[in-house]
Amino acid sequence: MSVISFFLILTSYYVLRPVRDQLVGAAGSSSLPMFYAIVFVVMLALTPVFGWLVARFPRRKVLTGSYLSFVVCLVAFVPAFVAQDRIGAVALGRVFFVWVSVFNLFVVSLFWSFMADVYRSAQARLVFPFIAFGGMAGALVGPLLTRLLVVRLGVPAMLVVSAIALLLALGALLALFTQEDARDGGGAAPLGGSIVEGAKAAFAQPFLRYMTLLMLLSDGIATMAYALMADYTKTHFVDNAARTAFYANLDLWINGLGAFLQLTLTPLLMRGLGTLWALVLPSVVNLALLVWLAAHGPGDAVLFGVAVPLIAIVQVATRGLTFGMSKPAVDALYTRMPREARYKGKNFIETAVWRFGDLLVTGGLQGLRAVGVGIAGIGLICAGLAALAIEVARRAATSPDLAPESKDAAGDDQPTM
């Protein structure tokens, strides 16, 4: 059930991503600092709320309430997207961009916190690649549905499709809760404790400090590519549906690469060499790609006889490696941290720190452009970030405060995937 639920969650999310990204493409990268500033403020406000919820209420209630609330919101957004041209991409983007970020906090991040709570370390190394692969399948189905349906039905209809997938995901999670509660009733109890204590732990523990720094470095590279892609789509696409279809195609390539890695290289690395290589290798590849971008500059690269924007290649490769390799490695490492760190420290890093990085990078990108730094120079700066990320990833995977990796294999008490 874990695989099925994550498949449906990412189907829902990746139907939404092209809808969100077409707003950014219509507004251009100059709007991103404002979008990310609003998101950062909202995340700072909601992170304590999230911690309070998981500290005071059973996870079943938190998940059910969160998912049903988002279904209602998706339906409520339909009239706004019908009137997108009248409202304006910037005005609608201020609201929807923030809302999708909150969606990620309460839907995607909470799912992984639950998975880290259910599976032991040895089980996680075996099961997490399959759960992530199920998610990658959903990440392929989501943009594929958008590409096939958006031109025929329009952008607003995609919100209804996303809502249906999210409802089905909730049903799968409730079935998993029933199995887990029967096996261990205590696991459904509230986490307890204080969000202040959880925040202190996030800064006090070496592993979480490494993950904070790695998040900032990796986000710098990904956000740079995202901002440059926004300028490309603003120049080349005018129609909302066509721009949404382009972003859906981009997500298909990204998630196709991620799915391929989940099926081939990632399980081999995590089972054979451990999480260290799965965490370090993406930064090594990023370094090579960014050096290529710095040397080549703006323009197209020819792949299999087809001219492809080089920035699109960078975005596909960096995001595909993140979702297909880095994410399952990071989530497996979190199983070796205390429960409070998984629910509070992890979500603090993946929300407030992540969004602060977005704001920092987009503001810095505008500053670099203002002083005349071109794509080649930006690529060289990001290559330096990738080189630093290699060492930070190595230290995170070998952090001394990680619990010893359990050697027990998955037994009869393993929850259904």
N, C-alpha and C positions, 0 to 999 in steps of 0.2 A: 504493500500500500504506500510505502514511502516513495517509491519510484513513480507510481501513478499520480500521487498528489503533487509531486514536484513537476511532473510533466504538465499537468493542468495549470499549475501556478505560473509557470514560465510561458505557457501558451497565452494565458491572459495578459501577462506583462508585456510580451513581445508583440501582441496586437496593439498595445498602447504605445510602445516606443516609437514606431513610425508616425503615429498621430502626433505625439509630442514633438518629435524631431522636425516634422514639416513646419511647425510653428517657428522653431529656431531658424530653419532654413529660410523662411519668409522674412524674418526679422534681421538675420545676419549676425555675425559673431560680436558685433558692437553691443548687442543687447544682452549678451551672456553675463558680463559682470553684474548687471542689475538683477538678472534672474537668479544667479548664484548667491548674491547678497541676501535676497529675500529668503531663499532656501536655507541659507546658513542660520539666519535669525530664527526661522521656524524650527529648524532642527535643534537648535540650542534650547528652545522652549519645550519641544516634544520629547527630547531624550530623557529628562527627569520624569515626565509623565509615563513614558514607556517603562522605565525602571520601577516606578511606583506601582504600575499595573501588575507587572510580573512578580513584584514583592508581596502584593496583597491579594491577588486572585489566582485561582487555579488556571493552569495554562489552557484548559478546554474553554473556559469562559473568555479569556483574553483573545484566543484565536477566533472563536465563533463570533464574538462581538465585533472584532476588527474586520473580519472578512465580510460579514453582512453589511456593515457600515459602508465599506468600499463598493459593494454591489449597488447600494442605493445611490451613492455619489456618481457612479458611472452612468446610471440612467439619468440622473439630474443634469449631467453635462451635455446630453444630447442636444437640447435646444440651443445651447451656446455655440456648438460647432455648426449647427445649421446656419447660424448668423455670424460665422467667423469673419467673412469679408466686411461686414458692417461693424463688428466689434473691433477688429484689427488684430493682427498676429501678436503684436507686442502686449496689448492689454490682456488678451486671452492667455498668452504665454505666461504672464506673471502669475496667473492663478493655476493653470494646468501644469506648468513645469514644477511648481511647488507641490502640487497635489500628487504627481507621479513620484516625487521623492519621498513623500510621506507613505505612499503605497509601498515603496521599496522597504521602508523601515518596518512597517507593521505586517507585511505579507511575506516578503522574501526573507528578510533577516530573522524574523521570529521563527520561520520554518526551520532554518538551519540551527538556531539555538535549541529548538526542540530535538532535532536529530542528534546534536552533540550531547543532549541530556539522555537520550535513549540508548545510544550505542557506546560500548566500551572502546578503548583505543584499538585493540586488535581487530574488533569487528569493523570499526570505522575504516581502517585501511582496506578491508575487503569490500565493504558495502558502499562507502561514499563515492567511489568512482562510478558505480552503477546508478546510484541516485542522481549524481551529477549528469550522467549520460542520459537518464530519463528526462532531466531538466533541459539538456541540450536538444533532445528530440522535440520537446515543447517549444524551445526557442527557435526551432526550424519551422514547426507547424504554425506558430503565431504569425511571423512575417509572411509565410506562404499564403495563409488565409487572407491577410491584408492585401497582398499583391493581387490575389485572384478576385477579391470582392470589392476593393475600394473603388475601382474605376466604374464598376457596375452599380454599387449600392451607395457610394459616397462615404466621406470620412465619418459622419455621425454614426452610421450603422456599425462601425467597428467597435464603438463603445459597448454596444449591446452584446456583440460577440464576446468581448472580453469579460463582461459580467456573467455570461452563461458559463464560461470556462472556470471562473473563480468560484461559482456556486458548486460546480462539480468537484473542484479541488477541496472545498470545505467538506463535502460529503465523504471523500476518501480519507481526509484527516480525522474526521469523527470516527470512522471505522477503525483507524489505527489507534486512536485514543481508547476505544473500547477494549481492544486486544491488550494494550499496554497496562491499562488500569486493572484488568483482570489478573495480570501477571505481577504487578507491583503497584498497589494502591497508593503508596507513599509518593510515587513519582508524580502524581497529579496534584500534589499539594502546592500551595504558593511557595515561592522561593524564600520569602522573608528577608529581614535585614533592611538596611538603609541605602538609598541611592547615593548618599554622600559617601558612605563606606565603600560602595562599589566604585565610585569615581576615584577615590583615593587609591584603591587597589590597582586601578588602571594605570596610574602614574608611578606606582611604587614597584611594580613587577617588571623585571627586565624584558620578558617576552612581549608584554603589551607595549612597552616603549619601542621595541624593535618594530612591532607591527604598525605602530603609529607612524614611525618614520618611513617604513616601506609603503604604507598607504599614500603618504604625501608624494614620495618619489614616483610611484607608479601612476598616481593620478595626474601628476604633471605631464607625463608623456601622453596619456590617454585624452586628457582635456585639450591639450594642444592640437592633436589630430582632429578632435571633435569640432573645435572652433574653426579650424581651417576648412573642414568639410562643410560647415555652415555657410561660409562665404562662397564656396564652390556651388552649392545648390541654389543660393540666392541669385547667382549670376546665370545659371543654366536652366532653372525651372521657374515658371510663373504660376502654373495651375496647381491648386492645392492637392488634388488627387494624384497628379503625376509626380509631384514632389514626395508625397507619402509613399507611392509605389517605389520610387528610387531608394528611399530609406529602408523600405521593406526588403528590396533586393540586397542592399548593403548588409542588413542584419542576417539575411540568408547565408551570405558568404562567410560572415564572421562566425555564425553559429554552426555552419557546416564544418569549418575548420575545427571549432571547439569539439564538435561531436566526433570528428575523426580522431582527434587526440584522445578523447575519452575512451574510444574503442581500441586504440592501439598503444600509443606511447605512454600515456599517463598511468594506466594500470601496471605496465611493466616496470616503470620507474618506482612507483609507490610500493609495489610488492617486492621488487628485487633490490633496489638501491635505497629505498626509503624516501621520505618526504623532502629531504634536503635537495636532491637533484630536481624534483618537480617544482620546488620553489625558486631555485637559482636559474634554471635553464631559460625561462621566459625573459629574464633581464638580459641574459647573454644575447638572445636573438634580437631583442629590442635595440641593444647597442649596435649590432650590425646594421639593422634597418635604418637607424637614425644617422649613422655615418653615411649610408647610401643616400639618404635624403639630403644631407648637408653637401655631399659631393655633386649630386645631380641637380639640386635646386628645384624650382617649380617646373611643372610640365608633366608630360605623360611618359609612362614606361610601356614598352611593348612586351606583352605576354602572349605567347602562342599566336603571334601575328595580330593581336588586338591591342590598340592603344588604350591604356588604363591610367587614370590620374594616379600619380605616385602617392599622393596623400591618402587615396583610398586603399592602396596596398598596405601602407603603414597602419591605417586604422584597422583593417581586417586582420592583419597579423598580430598586432598588439592586443586587441580585444579578444581575438580567438584564443591566443595563448593564455590570457587571463582567465577566461571562462573554462577553457578546456584543460588547464593544467594547474595554474596558481590557486584557483578557488578551492578545488578539492584538497589540495595540499594544506592550505591554511586551515580549512575546516577540520581536517584530521588532526592538526596540531592543537587546535582548541580543545579537543577531547582530553588532552593531557593537562588542562588547566582546571582550577576550582570552578564549581558551578556558578558562583556569583560572577566570576570573571567572564564566563561564557555568555551569560545573559546581559550583564551590565557593561563590563569593559569592552567586550566585542562589539556590542551595538553602539557604544559611544564612539569607537574608532570608525565603524562603518557608516556612521551618520554625521556627527558633528565634525570629526576630523576630516572625513571625506569631503564634506561640503565646504569646509574652510579651505581645503586644498583647491577645490574648483574655483572659489573666489580669488584666491591668491594667484593661481595660474592665469585665469582669464584677465585679471587686472594687470599682471605682469606682461602678458602678451600684447595688450593694448599699449603699454608703456614702451615695449621693445619696438613696436611698429612706429610709434610716435617719433622715436629717435632714428628711424631708418633701417632697422634690422630686418632683413628679408627672411624668406623661408629657409635658405641655406644656413644662415646664422642661428635661427631658432632651432633647426635640426641639430646643429652642433651643440648647443646648450643642453638640449634634451638628451643627447648622447652622453654627456657628462653625468646627467641624472641617472641614466641607465647603468653606467659604470659603478656609481655609488650604490645603486640598488642591488647589484650583485653581492657586494660585501654585506649589506644589511640583511639580505635574504639568508645568507649563509649563517650569520649570527643568530637570526631568529629561529632557524631550524635546529640550532644546537644550543639554544638558551638554557642556562643551568637551572632555571626554575620550572622547566617542563617536567612533569611527572615521568618516571621511567615507563617506557612503552611496554604494555602488558603483552605477554607471550601467548596467552590463551587464545585458542581459536574460537570462532563463533560456535556456540553450543546450541542446545535445544531451547535455551531461553531467549534466543535472538528474535526480535520482533520481525514481523513480515515486511519485506521490502515493498 
